Amino acid sequence: MSMQAGPTPPKRNQLKHIPGDEGWPIIGKTLQVLADPKGHIEANGRKYGPVYRTHVFGETSVVLLGPEANELVMFDQQKQFSSEHGWNPVLGRLFPRGLMLLDFDEHRLHRKALSVAFKSGPMKSYLSNLDRGISARVAQWKANPGEMQLYPAMKQLTLDLAATSFLGADIGPEVDEINRAFVDMVAAAVAPIRRPLPGTQMARGVKGRKRIIAYFREQIPLRRGNHGGDDLFSHLCRATHENGAPLSDQDIIDHMSFLMMAAHDTLTSSLTSFVGELAAHPDWQQKLRDEVSALGLSADAPTSFDDLDKLPMTEMAFKEALRIKPPVPSMPRRAVRDFSFRGFDIPAGTSVGVNPLYTHHMKDIWPEPDRFDPLRFTEEAQRNRHRFAWVPFGGGAHMCLGLHFAYMQAKCFARHFLQNVEVSLEPGYKPDWQMWPIPKPKDGLRVRVKAIS
């Protein structure tokens, strides 16, 4: 199915009434955004207020800031904002027709078909796979104490886990190739050069996509015939639309590529920042360790759903890590109709961005926003907060489908990790993070690992 052409972007003078600074000709503000997205957007928020105009990635766009903006755009009751035409310039070439690149009724139909893979039966089988994989990996870390680069270790772990729960048991020697293909695709999605010219990151990404498509295409008929497969891929191969029709091969390929990318990169980022915060805050690390110890599980006992439900403090700490470094710091949309916000009329076709990273650090909602404080997520503390003040998983119809999968993986990881090892940072060491497009520590985040006997 071909992508529909999006609404025509407005002419430049149609946005002149919106305050802002478009920077240099052609490259606009792209370099500033890449260098320091948080500082850049906060400076603009101070200077221009919650609605401003900028120019990034070759187009003038309007940024809307704060929880009300998040609600307008994400909840989108009036169906005014296209996610497909927002994300398409970034992801369209490499992850076409993933769930985030579908809109309205079509999105609803596909989401419904995909949701079978996230029901409680499949989730239980993913949990037992995750549990075994995490337990084995943490045991290796425990056996090799000392300094470790957290991000690459976490990236390898989440990739192996995605391969197991998404593709089923170990996919053997191909795993490295599939891994490399995904890494190339994700890097290409945000590369400055948008065409697959020889030697560019985009060319490597396009090649990676060909490799992934070939792998999935060869596997689909095998999975359709195998009624016992409990991995996500097998569930999708058997999924049907409301009328009973199976998903097409191309749909399965597009959804699998997108889900693998979304789960792997965002979880690597979230788990790294979660463990990084615990390393920097030994008091919280100990509180969570006590919570895990209270489960009374022996080191090799499997983790159940009931165990995960008994880790409320661990969940609060994970939520706070997601607040400080949301895995998707900004979310693009395109207006499909004229709309107004805060007294500004904005024409159809305008590229519109909302910014979880900005909202998550607004001082009037989150006092001392840079401080790690899981108690912001007690029921009491959350009661009077705007429901779109914390949006690491987006919201509305496009709320992350893998939200419960992410919590399950994070808590299962915390259980094994806290039971077996202690992490700390060298005195005076402050990791430096690149915050866009998906947050990651520039030096891999060095931690000291010590085995707990």
C-alpha positions, 0 to 999 in steps of 0.5 A: 500500500503506498503512503498517501501524500500528506497535507501540503505544508503552509507557505512561510508567510502563513506562520510569520505571526508565530514568534520564533527564530528559524536560524540560518538558511537551509540548515535552520536550527538543526545543529543547535537542536542536535547539540543540546535539545533540552537547553535549546527548547528551554531557552526558546520556551523562556524567550517565546512562551509555549508556542514558537516557530523554528526550522529543523530538518529542512522545514519550518515547524511549530513547537507546542510546550506543556501538558495542555499541548501534549493533551491537545496533540496526543489525545487528539479528540478532534483527529486534527494531527497525523502521526504518519505525516509527523514521523514519516520524514524521520522513519518512513524510509526505514520503518514504513507503516509501523504502528506509529506511522498509521492514523485514525481508523487504519491505525485502530484496526492494526493496533487491535490486530497487534494487541493479541500479542500483548495479552496476558497469555503471550506476556506470561511466556515473554516473561519466562523468556526474559526472566531466563535471559536476564538471570543468565546475563546478570550472573555473568556480570556478577562473575566478572566484577569491576568496571563496566560500560553500562550502555553497550552491555544493556544494548546487548542484553535488550537485543538478545531479549528482543530476539528471544521474546519477539523472534523466539528462542535463539535465532542462532548465528543470524542474531549478530547480522539481524542486530547489526541491521537494526543498529544501522536502520536506527542510526540512519533514521536520524542521520543528517543526510536523508538520501541513501548516497553511497557510503552514507549512514542512510545507505547502510540503513537501507541495506539493513532493511533489505536484510531484515525483510529477507529474514522475516519473509523467509520465516513467515510461512514457517511461523504461520504453520507452527501453531505452538510458537509463543514469541511475538512474531509467531503471534503476529503471523497468526493474528487476524483483523476483525473480519478474520483476514490474516495480516498480510506478509508485508504488514507483518514485516513492517510491524515486526521491524517497527516493534523490534526497533521501538522496544530495543532502543527505547528500553536500552535507553530507559534501563541504562538511565534507571541503573545509572540513577541507582548507581548515583543514589545508593540509598535508593538502590538499597531501598529497592534491594530491600523491596526485592529481598522481601519477595523471598525468592531464591537466586534461581527461582523464576519471577512471576507476574505476582512477584512483579506486582509486589515491587511498587517502589521499583516501579516508582523509581523506573518512572522517575528515570523515565521522567528525567530522560524520556526515551522519546524526548520529542514527538512530531505530528502534522496538522491535517486541519487548521487549529488554534492553541493559546490564541495562535491560529495554526494552518493545516499542513504545519509540522507540529512538535510536542516535547515530553523532555520539556514537560518533564522538567517544568519547575512548576510541576516538578520542583527541583526537576533535575533531582532523582526522587521516586516519591513523585510517583506515590498515588498521593503525589500523582493525584493533582498532577495534569494527566499529560504532565508525564508522557514517556509513553505518549498518550491517546490512541498512539499510547505505546502498545508495549507499555506493560512489556516495558514495565515487565522487563524493567521490574524483572531486570531490577529483581535479578540485578538488585539481588546479585550485584551492587553498582556505583559511580567513581567519585566525581564522575558525571555521565554526559548524555546525548538527549536526542533522538533517543537518550544515550550516554556519550561515553557508555556510562561507566559503573563499578559492579560488585557481586553481592554474596 
